Amino acid sequence: MVATSLIVHRTLNVVDRLAVEGISVEVVDPRTIVPLDKKTIIESVKKTRRLVVVDEDHERCGICSQISAIVSEEALDNPDARIKRVATPTAPIPSSPVL
């Protein structure tokens, strides 16, 4: 799992619950998005053949999409490898011309 910012703490809570069920999860916290630690993310994906990117931003046009794209372009040479994004559904951002 790759998680950024506040969502890292929530992800670690989920990982603890999964460990009780016997499910092992590696968590990568890149700390910054620019520069992005692509090397660590790609090494993890090559080892596990899985990627779950967790982000509190929108699924489209957020860091989830960017990390997924980088991994699919640079690390997925195995047809069994999978990517899953966990993010806010894509929706218009409310706004008001008065505000």
N, CA, C and O atoms as a Tinker XYZ file with bonds, in Angstrom:
   396  protein
     1  N      0.849000   -1.167000    0.000000    73     2
     2  CA     0.000000    0.000000    0.000000    64     1     3
     3  C      0.894000    1.229000    0.000000    63     2     4     5
     4  O      1.906000    1.284000    0.699000    81     3
     5  N      0.503000    2.202000   -0.791000    73     3     6
     6  CA     1.175000    3.494000   -0.785000    64     5     7
     7  C      0.156000    4.498000   -0.281000    63     6     8     9
     8  O     -0.951000    4.588000   -0.813000    81     7
     9  N      0.522000    5.244000    0.734000    73     7    10
    10  CA    -0.371000    6.246000    1.299000    64     9    11
    11  C      0.419000    7.516000    1.571000    63    10    12    13
    12  O      1.621000    7.473000    1.832000    81    11
    13  N     -0.275000    8.647000    1.505000    73    11    14
    14  CA     0.386000    9.927000    1.738000    64    13    15
    15  C     -0.381000   10.730000    2.785000    63    14    16    17
    16  O     -1.581000   10.543000    2.985000    81    15
    17  N      0.340000   11.618000    3.439000    73    15    18
    18  CA    -0.234000   12.600000    4.337000    64    17    19
    19  C     -0.994000   11.957000    5.499000    63    18    20    21
    20  O     -0.554000   10.941000    6.037000    81    19
    21  N     -2.118000   12.533000    5.883000    73    19    22
    22  CA    -2.916000   12.059000    7.018000    64    21    23
    23  C     -3.400000   10.625000    6.823000    63    22    24    25
    24  O     -3.550000    9.883000    7.794000    81    23
    25  N     -3.639000   10.241000    5.595000    73    23    26
    26  CA    -4.196000    8.918000    5.310000    64    25    27
    27  C     -3.207000    7.800000    5.665000    63    26    28    29
    28  O     -3.612000    6.644000    5.788000    81    27
    29  N     -1.934000    8.120000    5.830000    73    27    30
    30  CA    -0.940000    7.114000    6.249000    64    29    31
    31  C     -1.355000    6.517000    7.590000    63    30    32    33
    32  O     -1.303000    5.300000    7.763000    81    31
    33  N     -1.765000    7.353000    8.537000    73    31    34
    34  CA    -2.144000    6.878000    9.864000    64    33    35
    35  C     -3.371000    5.977000    9.800000    63    34    36    37
    36  O     -3.430000    4.958000   10.488000    81    35
    37  N     -4.333000    6.340000    8.992000    73    35    38
    38  CA    -5.525000    5.507000    8.823000    64    37    39
    39  C     -5.171000    4.182000    8.147000    63    38    40    41
    40  O     -5.708000    3.131000    8.498000    81    39
    41  N     -4.280000    4.245000    7.196000    73    39    42
    42  CA    -3.837000    3.031000    6.505000    64    41    43
    43  C     -3.135000    2.087000    7.476000    63    42    44    45
    44  O     -3.361000    0.878000    7.439000    81    43
    45  N     -2.288000    2.631000    8.340000    73    43    46
    46  CA    -1.593000    1.796000    9.321000    64    45    47
    47  C     -2.579000    1.119000   10.276000    63    46    48    49
    48  O     -2.350000   -0.015000   10.698000    81    47
    49  N     -3.676000    1.807000   10.620000    73    47    50
    50  CA    -4.711000    1.192000   11.452000    64    49    51
    51  C     -5.346000   -0.002000   10.733000    63    50    52    53
    52  O     -5.587000   -1.043000   11.345000    81    51
    53  N     -5.611000    0.150000    9.446000    73    51    54
    54  CA    -6.183000   -0.939000    8.655000    64    53    55
    55  C     -5.189000   -2.100000    8.569000    63    54    56    57
    56  O     -5.573000   -3.264000    8.684000    81    55
    57  N     -3.925000   -1.777000    8.369000    73    55    58
    58  CA    -2.892000   -2.810000    8.271000    64    57    59
    59  C     -2.814000   -3.607000    9.573000    63    58    60    61
    60  O     -2.631000   -4.824000    9.541000    81    59
    61  N     -2.951000   -2.935000   10.714000    73    59    62
    62  CA    -2.947000   -3.635000   12.001000    64    61    63
    63  C     -4.118000   -4.609000   12.094000    63    62    64    65
    64  O     -3.960000   -5.726000   12.588000    81    63
    65  N     -5.291000   -4.190000   11.622000    73    63    66
    66  CA    -6.465000   -5.077000   11.652000    64    65    67
    67  C     -6.280000   -6.258000   10.694000    63    66    68    69
    68  O     -6.699000   -7.375000   10.996000    81    67
    69  N     -5.660000   -6.012000    9.553000    73    67    70
    70  CA    -5.416000   -7.097000    8.598000    64    69    71
    71  C     -4.405000   -8.100000    9.163000    63    70    72    73
    72  O     -4.516000   -9.300000    8.914000    81    71
    73  N     -3.436000   -7.615000    9.911000    73    71    74
    74  CA    -2.423000   -8.498000   10.500000    64    73    75
    75  C     -3.070000   -9.500000   11.454000    63    74    76    77
    76  O     -2.640000  -10.651000   11.527000    81    75
    77  N     -4.097000   -9.072000   12.181000    73    75    78
    78  CA    -4.815000   -9.970000   13.079000    64    77    79
    79  C     -5.447000  -11.123000   12.300000    63    78    80    81
    80  O     -5.586000  -12.233000   12.814000    81    79
    81  N     -5.828000  -10.839000   11.049000    73    79    82
    82  CA    -6.427000  -11.861000   10.189000    64    81    83
    83  C     -5.369000  -12.662000    9.424000    63    82    84    85
    84  O     -5.702000  -13.515000    8.601000    81    83
    85  N     -4.099000  -12.382000    9.700000    73    83    86
    86  CA    -3.022000  -13.119000    9.047000    64    85    87
    87  C     -2.633000  -12.572000    7.680000    63    86    88    89
    88  O     -1.961000  -13.251000    6.904000    81    87
    89  N     -3.053000  -11.352000    7.388000    73    87    90
    90  CA    -2.744000  -10.735000    6.093000    64    89    91
    91  C     -1.594000   -9.747000    6.282000    63    90    92    93
    92  O     -1.695000   -8.801000    7.063000    81    91
    93  N     -0.508000   -9.980000    5.560000    73    91    94
    94  CA     0.678000   -9.133000    5.652000    64    93    95
    95  C      0.624000   -8.040000    4.576000    63    94    96    97
    96  O      0.393000   -8.319000    3.400000    81    95
    97  N      0.840000   -6.809000    4.999000    73    95    98
    98  CA     0.796000   -5.674000    4.074000    64    97    99
    99  C      2.028000   -4.813000    4.278000    63    98   100   101
   100  O      2.396000   -4.484000    5.406000    81    99
   101  N      2.662000   -4.453000    3.166000    73    99   102
   102  CA     3.790000   -3.526000    3.206000    64   101   103
   103  C      3.253000   -2.127000    2.926000    63   102   104   105
   104  O      2.521000   -1.927000    1.957000    81   103
   105  N      3.609000   -1.163000    3.762000    73   103   106
   106  CA     3.142000    0.217000    3.586000    64   105   107
   107  C      4.322000    1.091000    3.197000    63   106   108   109
   108  O      5.371000    1.065000    3.841000    81   107
   109  N      4.135000    1.865000    2.132000    73   107   110
   110  CA     5.143000    2.831000    1.690000    64   109   111
   111  C      4.561000    4.223000    1.893000    63   110   112   113
   112  O      3.496000    4.547000    1.366000    81   111
   113  N      5.273000    5.041000    2.663000    73   111   114
   114  CA     4.911000    6.451000    2.853000    64   113   115
   115  C      5.990000    7.267000    2.153000    63   114   116   117
   116  O      7.078000    7.450000    2.701000    81   115
   117  N      5.705000    7.761000    0.947000    73   115   118
   118  CA     6.753000    8.470000    0.208000    64   117   119
   119  C      7.180000    9.806000    0.826000    63   118   120   121
   120  O      8.156000   10.404000    0.372000    81   119
   121  N      6.482000   10.274000    1.833000    73   119   122
   122  CA     6.789000   11.522000    2.550000    64   121   123
   123  C      6.556000   12.773000    1.712000    63   122   124   125
   124  O      5.987000   13.746000    2.207000    81   123
   125  N      6.977000   12.766000    0.473000    73   123   126
   126  CA     6.742000   13.921000   -0.405000    64   125   127
   127  C      6.236000   13.416000   -1.751000    63   126   128   129
   128  O      6.517000   12.288000   -2.157000    81   127
   129  N      5.496000   14.264000   -2.422000    73   127   130
   130  CA     5.062000   13.874000   -3.765000    64   129   131
   131  C      5.992000   14.467000   -4.818000    63   130   132   133
   132  O      6.096000   13.949000   -5.930000    81   131
   133  N      6.659000   15.548000   -4.461000    73   131   134
   134  CA     7.659000   16.125000   -5.349000    64   133   135
   135  C      8.871000   16.458000   -4.491000    63   134   136   137
   136  O      8.808000   17.400000   -3.701000    81   135
   137  N      9.941000   15.742000   -4.614000    73   135   138
   138  CA    10.128000   14.606000   -5.508000    64   137   139
   139  C      9.441000   13.361000   -4.936000    63   138   140   141
   140  O      9.336000   13.205000   -3.719000    81   139
   141  N      8.982000   12.489000   -5.815000    73   139   142
   142  CA     8.332000   11.247000   -5.433000    64   141   143
   143  C      9.367000   10.127000   -5.401000    63   142   144   145
   144  O     10.165000    9.985000   -6.327000    81   143
   145  N      9.352000    9.342000   -4.344000    73   143   146
   146  CA    10.294000    8.239000   -4.208000    64   145   147
   147  C      9.809000    7.047000   -5.042000    63   146   148   149
   148  O      9.345000    6.043000   -4.502000    81   147
   149  N      9.926000    7.179000   -6.352000    73   147   150
   150  CA     9.471000    6.135000   -7.273000    64   149   151
   151  C     10.210000    4.826000   -7.044000    63   150   152   153
   152  O      9.619000    3.752000   -7.153000    81   151
   153  N     11.478000    4.906000   -6.732000    73   151   154
   154  CA    12.296000    3.705000   -6.577000    64   153   155
   155  C     11.729000    2.785000   -5.492000    63   154   156   157
   156  O     11.585000    1.583000   -5.714000    81   155
   157  N     11.411000    3.337000   -4.334000    73   155   158
   158  CA    10.874000    2.529000   -3.233000    64   157   159
   159  C      9.525000    1.936000   -3.593000    63   158   160   161
   160  O      9.261000    0.773000   -3.290000    81   159
   161  N      8.668000    2.715000   -4.235000    73   159   162
   162  CA     7.343000    2.234000   -4.642000    64   161   163
   163  C      7.486000    1.095000   -5.643000    63   162   164   165
   164  O      6.847000    0.053000   -5.499000    81   163
   165  N      8.313000    1.290000   -6.645000    73   163   166
   166  CA     8.502000    0.276000   -7.688000    64   165   167
   167  C      9.118000   -1.001000   -7.110000    63   166   168   169
   168  O      8.709000   -2.100000   -7.482000    81   167
   169  N     10.097000   -0.872000   -6.206000    73   167   170
   170  CA    10.690000   -2.056000   -5.568000    64   169   171
   171  C      9.637000   -2.845000   -4.797000    63   170   172   173
   172  O      9.627000   -4.076000   -4.839000    81   171
   173  N      8.759000   -2.147000   -4.101000    73   171   174
   174  CA     7.705000   -2.813000   -3.340000    64   173   175
   175  C      6.743000   -3.555000   -4.266000    63   174   176   177
   176  O      6.361000   -4.692000   -3.988000    81   175
   177  N      6.356000   -2.913000   -5.360000    73   175   178
   178  CA     5.428000   -3.536000   -6.304000    64   177   179
   179  C      6.063000   -4.751000   -6.971000    63   178   180   181
   180  O      5.401000   -5.769000   -7.172000    81   179
   181  N      7.326000   -4.648000   -7.309000    73   179   182
   182  CA     7.999000   -5.796000   -7.937000    64   181   183
   183  C      8.086000   -6.973000   -6.970000    63   182   184   185
   184  O      8.029000   -8.129000   -7.388000    81   183
   185  N      8.225000   -6.679000   -5.680000    73   183   186
   186  CA     8.305000   -7.738000   -4.684000    64   185   187
   187  C      6.932000   -8.368000   -4.419000    63   186   188   189
   188  O      6.819000   -9.590000   -4.321000    81   187
   189  N      5.890000   -7.535000   -4.302000    73   187   190
   190  CA     4.565000   -8.037000   -3.907000    64   189   191
   191  C      3.629000   -8.318000   -5.084000    63   190   192   193
   192  O      2.657000   -9.059000   -4.945000    81   191
   193  N      3.926000   -7.724000   -6.237000    73   191   194
   194  CA     3.070000   -7.805000   -7.436000    64   193   195
   195  C      1.680000   -7.226000   -7.206000    63   194   196   197
   196  O      0.733000   -7.569000   -7.915000    81   195
   197  N      1.565000   -6.368000   -6.235000    73   195   198
   198  CA     0.288000   -5.726000   -5.922000    64   197   199
   199  C      0.550000   -4.280000   -5.554000    63   198   200   201
   200  O      1.632000   -3.922000   -5.089000    81   199
   201  N     -0.477000   -3.445000   -5.775000    73   199   202
   202  CA    -0.392000   -2.047000   -5.356000    64   201   203
   203  C     -1.782000   -1.557000   -5.002000    63   202   204   205
   204  O     -2.714000   -1.662000   -5.799000    81   203
   205  N     -1.907000   -1.023000   -3.804000    73   203   206
   206  CA    -3.107000   -0.295000   -3.401000    64   205   207
   207  C     -2.622000    1.098000   -3.042000    63   206   208   209
   208  O     -1.798000    1.265000   -2.142000    81   207
   209  N     -3.135000    2.097000   -3.748000    73   207   210
   210  CA    -2.775000    3.482000   -3.461000    64   209   211
   211  C     -3.945000    4.101000   -2.714000    63   210   212   213
   212  O     -5.075000    4.089000   -3.202000    81   211
   213  N     -3.676000    4.642000   -1.530000    73   211   214
   214  CA    -4.721000    5.214000   -0.686000    64   213   215
   215  C     -4.492000    6.714000   -0.604000    63   214   216   217
   216  O     -3.399000    7.172000   -0.273000    81   215
   217  N     -5.538000    7.472000   -0.910000    73   215   218
   218  CA    -5.409000    8.931000   -0.937000    64   217   219
   219  C     -6.744000    9.552000   -0.575000    63   218   220   221
   220  O     -7.796000    9.010000   -0.913000    81   219
   221  N     -6.708000   10.689000    0.112000    73   219   222
   222  CA    -7.946000   11.372000    0.448000    64   221   223
   223  C     -8.399000   12.318000   -0.668000    63   222   224   225
   224  O     -9.457000   12.938000   -0.564000    81   223
   225  N     -7.624000   12.425000   -1.705000    73   223   226
   226  CA    -7.972000   13.256000   -2.853000    64   225   227
   227  C     -8.884000   12.469000   -3.795000    63   226   228   229
   228  O     -9.183000   11.300000   -3.552000    81   227
   229  N     -9.319000   13.123000   -4.870000    73   227   230
   230  CA   -10.169000   12.456000   -5.851000    64   229   231
   231  C     -9.405000   11.355000   -6.573000    63   230   232   233
   232  O     -8.189000   11.426000   -6.752000    81   231
   233  N    -10.162000   10.328000   -6.984000    73   231   234
   234  CA    -9.555000    9.192000   -7.673000    64   233   235
   235  C     -8.883000    9.630000   -8.973000    63   234   236   237
   236  O     -7.791000    9.165000   -9.299000    81   235
   237  N     -9.531000   10.512000   -9.706000    73   235   238
   238  CA    -8.947000   11.009000  -10.961000    64   237   239
   239  C     -8.151000   12.279000  -10.719000    63   238   240   241
   240  O     -8.539000   13.131000   -9.918000    81   239
   241  N     -7.059000   12.391000  -11.405000    73   239   242
   242  CA    -6.216000   13.597000  -11.393000    64   241   243
   243  C     -5.558000   13.870000  -10.045000    63   242   244   245
   244  O     -5.138000   14.997000   -9.782000    81   243
   245  N     -5.462000   12.872000   -9.200000    73   243   246
   246  CA    -4.792000   13.026000   -7.914000    64   245   247
   247  C     -3.519000   12.202000   -7.885000    63   246   248   249
   248  O     -3.082000   11.668000   -8.905000    81   247
   249  N     -2.932000   12.109000   -6.704000    73   247   250
   250  CA    -1.688000   11.349000   -6.588000    64   249   251
   251  C     -1.923000    9.865000   -6.820000    63   250   252   253
   252  O     -1.020000    9.157000   -7.267000    81   251
   253  N     -3.144000    9.378000   -6.515000    73   251   254
   254  CA    -3.472000    7.966000   -6.803000    64   253   255
   255  C     -3.269000    7.661000   -8.278000    63   254   256   257
   256  O     -2.648000    6.662000   -8.640000    81   255
   257  N     -3.791000    8.520000   -9.108000    73   255   258
   258  CA    -3.667000    8.307000  -10.550000    64   257   259
   259  C     -2.219000    8.369000  -11.000000    63   258   260   261
   260  O     -1.785000    7.565000  -11.825000    81   259
   261  N     -1.475000    9.316000  -10.462000    73   259   262
   262  CA    -0.085000    9.477000  -10.877000    64   261   263
   263  C      0.759000    8.283000  -10.462000    63   262   264   265
   264  O      1.532000    7.764000  -11.267000    81   263
   265  N      0.622000    7.840000   -9.215000    73   263   266
   266  CA     1.394000    6.683000   -8.760000    64   265   267
   267  C      0.993000    5.438000   -9.534000    63   266   268   269
   268  O      1.852000    4.638000   -9.903000    81   267
   269  N     -0.303000    5.263000   -9.788000    73   267   270
   270  CA    -0.770000    4.113000  -10.571000    64   269   271
   271  C     -0.175000    4.128000  -11.971000    63   270   272   273
   272  O      0.239000    3.090000  -12.487000    81   271
   273  N     -0.133000    5.303000  -12.584000    73   271   274
   274  CA     0.426000    5.420000  -13.931000    64   273   275
   275  C      1.920000    5.102000  -13.936000    63   274   276   277
   276  O      2.397000    4.373000  -14.806000    81   275
   277  N      2.648000    5.640000  -12.980000    73   275   278
   278  CA     4.094000    5.382000  -12.903000    64   277   279
   279  C      4.359000    3.892000  -12.758000    63   278   280   281
   280  O      5.211000    3.337000  -13.452000    81   279
   281  N      3.634000    3.251000  -11.863000    73   279   282
   282  CA     3.849000    1.821000  -11.625000    64   281   283
   283  C      3.471000    1.004000  -12.847000    63   282   284   285
   284  O      4.192000    0.081000  -13.223000    81   283
   285  N      2.347000    1.333000  -13.472000    73   283   286
   286  CA     1.947000    0.556000  -14.651000    64   285   287
   287  C      2.927000    0.723000  -15.799000    63   286   288   289
   288  O      3.131000   -0.209000  -16.577000    81   287
   289  N      3.532000    1.885000  -15.916000    73   287   290
   290  CA     4.493000    2.132000  -16.994000    64   289   291
   291  C      5.878000    1.560000  -16.685000    63   290   292   293
   292  O      6.569000    1.097000  -17.593000    81   291
   293  N      6.288000    1.587000  -15.423000    73   291   294
   294  CA     7.674000    1.277000  -15.094000    64   293   295
   295  C      7.895000   -0.020000  -14.322000    63   294   296   297
   296  O      9.036000   -0.462000  -14.191000    81   295
   297  N      6.832000   -0.640000  -13.808000    73   295   298
   298  CA     7.072000   -1.781000  -12.927000    64   297   299
   299  C      6.243000   -3.005000  -13.239000    63   298   300   301
   300  O      6.542000   -4.084000  -12.727000    81   299
   301  N      5.234000   -2.884000  -14.042000    73   299   302
   302  CA     4.350000   -4.031000  -14.236000    64   301   303
   303  C      4.674000   -4.791000  -15.506000    63   302   304   305
   304  O      4.106000   -4.531000  -16.566000    81   303
   305  N      5.587000   -5.727000  -15.384000    73   303   306
   306  CA     5.877000   -6.601000  -16.505000    64   305   307
   307  C      5.287000   -7.989000  -16.245000    63   306   308   309
   308  O      5.523000   -8.928000  -17.004000    81   307
   309  N      4.523000   -8.101000  -15.168000    73   307   310
   310  CA     3.891000   -9.360000  -14.794000    64   309   311
   311  C      2.383000   -9.249000  -15.006000    63   310   312   313
   312  O      1.758000   -8.357000  -14.434000    81   311
   313  N      1.784000  -10.119000  -15.805000    73   311   314
   314  CA     0.347000  -10.026000  -16.070000    64   313   315
   315  C     -0.524000  -10.304000  -14.844000    63   314   316   317
   316  O     -1.713000   -9.988000  -14.859000    81   315
   317  N      0.041000  -10.888000  -13.787000    73   315   318
   318  CA    -0.726000  -11.154000  -12.575000    64   317   319
   319  C     -0.755000   -9.969000  -11.614000    63   318   320   321
   320  O     -1.504000   -9.982000  -10.637000    81   319
   321  N      0.039000   -8.963000  -11.879000    73   319   322
   322  CA     0.115000   -7.810000  -10.992000    64   321   323
   323  C     -1.162000   -6.988000  -11.082000    63   322   324   325
   324  O     -1.776000   -6.890000  -12.145000    81   323
   325  N     -1.556000   -6.400000   -9.959000    73   323   326
   326  CA    -2.795000   -5.639000   -9.896000    64   325   327
   327  C     -2.583000   -4.301000   -9.207000    63   326   328   329
   328  O     -1.735000   -4.167000   -8.325000    81   327
   329  N     -3.382000   -3.297000   -9.630000    73   327   330
   330  CA    -3.379000   -1.978000   -9.010000    64   329   331
   331  C     -4.808000   -1.664000   -8.587000    63   330   332   333
   332  O     -5.749000   -1.911000   -9.340000    81   331
   333  N     -4.971000   -1.120000   -7.383000    73   331   334
   334  CA    -6.270000   -0.684000   -6.884000    64   333   335
   335  C     -6.092000    0.691000   -6.274000    63   334   336   337
   336  O     -5.135000    0.942000   -5.542000    81   335
   337  N     -7.034000    1.587000   -6.586000    73   335   338
   338  CA    -7.013000    2.918000   -5.991000    64   337   339
   339  C     -8.133000    3.030000   -4.969000    63   338   340   341
   340  O     -9.261000    2.611000   -5.232000    81   339
   341  N     -7.830000    3.590000   -3.811000    73   339   342
   342  CA    -8.830000    3.872000   -2.786000    64   341   343
   343  C     -8.778000    5.380000   -2.576000    63   342   344   345
   344  O     -7.811000    5.912000   -2.031000    81   343
   345  N     -9.835000    6.059000   -3.016000    73   343   346
   346  CA    -9.833000    7.525000   -2.964000    64   345   347
   347  C    -11.268000    8.031000   -2.938000    63   346   348   349
   348  O    -12.224000    7.257000   -2.991000    81   347
   349  N    -11.392000    9.340000   -2.855000    73   347   350
   350  CA   -12.701000    9.981000   -2.909000    64   349   351
   351  C    -13.259000    9.824000   -4.311000    63   350   352   353
   352  O    -12.533000   10.013000   -5.286000    81   351
   353  N    -14.547000    9.480000   -4.433000    73   351   354
   354  CA   -15.123000    9.367000   -5.781000    64   353   355
   355  C    -14.988000   10.679000   -6.558000    63   354   356   357
   356  O    -15.020000   11.768000   -5.985000    81   355
   357  N    -14.840000   10.545000   -7.854000    73   355   358
   358  CA   -14.729000   11.728000   -8.690000    64   357   359
   359  C    -16.078000   12.427000   -8.736000    63   358   360   361
   360  O    -17.085000   11.834000   -9.124000    81   359
   361  N    -16.089000   13.675000   -8.341000    73   359   362
   362  CA   -17.325000   14.457000   -8.313000    64   361   363
   363  C    -16.958000   15.930000   -8.443000    63   362   364   365
   364  O    -15.841000   16.329000   -8.113000    81   363
   365  N    -17.906000   16.742000   -8.925000    73   363   366
   366  CA   -17.623000   18.173000   -9.003000    64   365   367
   367  C    -17.371000   18.754000   -7.610000    63   366   368   369
   368  O    -17.985000   18.335000   -6.629000    81   367
   369  N    -16.479000   19.702000   -7.542000    73   367   370
   370  CA   -16.210000   20.378000   -6.281000    64   369   371
   371  C    -17.234000   21.496000   -6.134000    63   370   372   373
   372  O    -17.340000   22.351000   -7.013000    81   371
   373  N    -17.994000   21.502000   -5.033000    73   371   374
   374  CA   -19.006000   22.556000   -4.855000    64   373   375
   375  C    -18.358000   23.932000   -4.839000    63   374   376   377
   376  O    -17.272000   24.117000   -4.290000    81   375
   377  N    -19.027000   24.873000   -5.436000    73   375   378
   378  CA   -18.517000   26.247000   -5.417000    64   377   379
   379  C    -19.696000   27.214000   -5.474000    63   378   380   381
   380  O    -20.819000   26.837000   -5.810000    81   379
   381  N    -19.416000   28.436000   -5.146000    73   379   382
   382  CA   -20.440000   29.475000   -5.181000    64   381   383
   383  C    -19.810000   30.763000   -5.712000    63   382   384   385
   384  O    -18.824000   31.248000   -5.159000    81   383
   385  N    -20.379000   31.314000   -6.784000    73   383   386
   386  CA   -19.824000   32.575000   -7.310000    64   385   387
   387  C    -19.809000   33.690000   -6.271000    63   386   388   389
   388  O    -18.928000   34.549000   -6.307000    81   387
   389  N    -20.773000   33.693000   -5.339000    73   387   390
   390  CA   -20.845000   34.724000   -4.313000    64   389   391
   391  C    -19.655000   34.641000   -3.365000    63   390   392   393
   392  O    -19.119000   35.660000   -2.929000    81   391
   393  N    -19.253000   33.420000   -3.056000    73   391   394
   394  CA   -18.133000   33.252000   -2.111000    64   393   395
   395  C    -16.824000   33.527000   -2.802000    63   394   396
   396  O    -15.767000   33.439000   -2.179000    81   395
